[in-house]
Amino acid sequence: MLVPSVTLSGVERLVRTYPWQGKLSLGHNFQLKAHLNPASTHLTWSTTPASFQVAPSLTGLTMALQGACSGRGEVLYERGVWNWTVDEVLASGSGWSLEGNIRPNSSNQYFFDGSLEIDVSMPWEAWVPNLSQSFTALLPQSGTARADGNIVVDPNAGTLSPRGTLDLSDISGKLNGQQYLVNAHAMDFRGPLLSSDSVHVSWAGNVGVATLNDLSWKSLSNFEPLRGKIDVAAESINVPPFLAWWNHLDRDASQSAQLLPAGSELTLHVQSDVLEWDALMCRQLDVTSKIEHSRWTIYSARFQGLEGKAHVEGALAPGRAGWQLTLRGTADDVSLPKLFSTYNNFGQSLLRYDHLSGAISTAGNLGMSWGLDGSWHSEHFTASLATTLNHVRLTELEVFEEVANYLDGHRLIAPLVDPDDLRERLRDVALEPVEQRIDVRGQMVRLPMTVIESSAMNVAIEGSYDFNSNIDYTLGFALRDLRAEVSDAFGEMEDDGLGNQFFLRMFGQVDAPEYKYDRNAAKNHRRAAIQAEKERLMEAIRSRKNSLDENAATPAKKDSEASKPPKTSVLPDAIGDGEPSVKPQKSLSDSTEVKNNPSVLNRRRKGKNKNQSDLLNPDDEDYL
């Protein structure tokens, strides 16, 4: 039987129940071919383009889908069960077009095979339910997306299971107020997994290509575990826009330290020709890491910058105030002037980039902590770094001028100092390589005692620097280094290890330090020097005693050696005929040198009063 024109409302009047009731509305005239018998009804239909409307209960969308469509298909009623297929459908609406075929996959699911093209400027948040606010902020404002393949839709469960490819062309929008552009060819969907070898992204100075491998894409729109692997090959990465976006992100206050939904495991590999972070520019960045529910493990991070190179590994994990970042690694041959210039002289003016030349290398570990609200906790910052300074030169450093002025005005040192010569030597100072360990703990940077050798003088330095820009350093100078010449009216000045050192305390705010003679450091130095001298002499006495005991234990050997000629030393005769001269060696007991130069232990102690000095008392304030 052929029915040339039938409307959907007319069909609905022929049957008592129908599967599209309340879900589908069509304004079409259908051409029907019907095969009727008592056991079944078989209809084939076709229609020309006309308006339609599909209810949200059928599509799973928030709003009714409407537009114009045409197509053909079949309807079968057999054994009390309706079945249907749409063998061909051509449909279009505001910002979208579709072609393909549709059939039921089960009682609650529908299977579509074909293609769909969308103008992405459509209001997604009005159409698609349950989009998170963070995802809505990413939605584009222009561009087209084309999908080819098939998809299973379950309106009751609100799920989509696509299999096919997705092409993105000139997808443009704004993220945190800055324009982005995305292009992707043949993104492969296999159910819940997404893969692609060419997702081109440009945003806020970030330009690169991402490769996606088995990425669980559904977690992008709801809080499901994120798994897979992302490889990024970038021309440039600009860090500040990411931090600004994160700070402006509308998210609930964190109650626990977590990065991704529970069960997540995302491998992230990033390479970039250039990385910019404010004034810092790095090159050849290569980072391999893994992000999990509450841990970000950095297996390796390599980069070049500030004329040097660095290699770092570590992890971000729950700890201390909320989040704890631990890093360990090395940095080699980093330019000191570029380092100080990049970080604005670290907020101080005592030592500036224009004072410096040379390089620093360091190895060690760092630890830092943030609260769950992102607040920085400086009290938890720790560091233990072994540093080496190479080819360092200090030029026109104002603090050296201040040191020279202080020494020139000191009542004990002034007679020994040539201030003009000292200033001239300190105007341009070249340092020998310096090795030093720096420890940071409790908001305090601690420098252990280090001897710095330079073209001007040798200086011992130790002390601390706190996070409030307060310094407390002790500088130790050899007195002979403070003078223009090694000999003058005071005679030649030699360091006997028991004094002849001047200790200067440098303390206060780093931008306005104060100077003071460090009497405690001088006392400690004398104590250490005297103790070292005592130990040296005691060791000499013990060695002499052991030698005498050995000789007494072997009398036969001594008698045998007594019959031999005395030991001789062969010395060139500068006056005679050039023949060697034979001279017997003096023993320690025969020498008068000890008598003429008594050791510290043999010196007579003087009384202590205003007119006398106790040379063996390390607290003697007449010492420098």
Secondary structure as GFF3:
##gff-version 3
##sequence-region A 1 624
A	DSSP	beta_strand	2	7	.	.	.	ID=ss1
A	DSSP	alpha_helix	8	14	.	.	.	ID=ss2
A	DSSP	beta_strand	24	26	.	.	.	ID=ss3
A	DSSP	beta_strand	29	37	.	.	.	ID=ss4
A	DSSP	beta_strand	40	54	.	.	.	ID=ss5
A	DSSP	alpha_helix	56	59	.	.	.	ID=ss6
A	DSSP	beta_strand	65	78	.	.	.	ID=ss7
A	DSSP	beta_strand	81	93	.	.	.	ID=ss8
A	DSSP	beta_strand	96	104	.	.	.	ID=ss9
A	DSSP	beta_strand	110	119	.	.	.	ID=ss10
A	DSSP	alpha_helix	124	127	.	.	.	ID=ss11
A	DSSP	alpha_helix	133	136	.	.	.	ID=ss12
A	DSSP	beta_strand	142	154	.	.	.	ID=ss13
A	DSSP	beta_strand	159	175	.	.	.	ID=ss14
A	DSSP	beta_strand	178	190	.	.	.	ID=ss15
A	DSSP	beta_strand	193	203	.	.	.	ID=ss16
A	DSSP	beta_strand	206	216	.	.	.	ID=ss17
A	DSSP	three_ten_helix	217	220	.	.	.	ID=ss18
A	DSSP	beta_strand	227	238	.	.	.	ID=ss19
A	DSSP	alpha_helix	239	248	.	.	.	ID=ss20
A	DSSP	beta_strand	265	277	.	.	.	ID=ss21
A	DSSP	beta_strand	280	292	.	.	.	ID=ss22
A	DSSP	beta_strand	296	305	.	.	.	ID=ss23
A	DSSP	beta_strand	308	319	.	.	.	ID=ss24
A	DSSP	beta_strand	322	335	.	.	.	ID=ss25
A	DSSP	alpha_helix	336	342	.	.	.	ID=ss26
A	DSSP	three_ten_helix	344	347	.	.	.	ID=ss27
A	DSSP	three_ten_helix	353	355	.	.	.	ID=ss28
A	DSSP	beta_strand	356	371	.	.	.	ID=ss29
A	DSSP	three_ten_helix	378	380	.	.	.	ID=ss30
A	DSSP	beta_strand	382	395	.	.	.	ID=ss31
A	DSSP	alpha_helix	398	409	.	.	.	ID=ss32
A	DSSP	three_ten_helix	414	416	.	.	.	ID=ss33
A	DSSP	alpha_helix	419	426	.	.	.	ID=ss34
A	DSSP	beta_strand	428	430	.	.	.	ID=ss35
A	DSSP	beta_strand	434	441	.	.	.	ID=ss36
A	DSSP	beta_strand	444	453	.	.	.	ID=ss37
A	DSSP	beta_strand	458	466	.	.	.	ID=ss38
A	DSSP	beta_strand	470	478	.	.	.	ID=ss39
A	DSSP	three_ten_helix	479	482	.	.	.	ID=ss40
A	DSSP	beta_strand	487	488	.	.	.	ID=ss41
A	DSSP	beta_strand	491	492	.	.	.	ID=ss42
A	DSSP	beta_strand	501	509	.	.	.	ID=ss43
A	DSSP	beta_strand	514	517	.	.	.	ID=ss44
A	DSSP	alpha_helix	519	553	.	.	.	ID=ss45
A	DSSP	alpha_helix	555	562	.	.	.	ID=ss46
A	DSSP	beta_strand	568	571	.	.	.	ID=ss47
A	DSSP	beta_strand	581	584	.	.	.	ID=ss48
A	DSSP	three_ten_helix	588	590	.	.	.	ID=ss49
A	DSSP	alpha_helix	593	596	.	.	.	ID=ss50
A	DSSP	three_ten_helix	600	602	.	.	.	ID=ss51
###
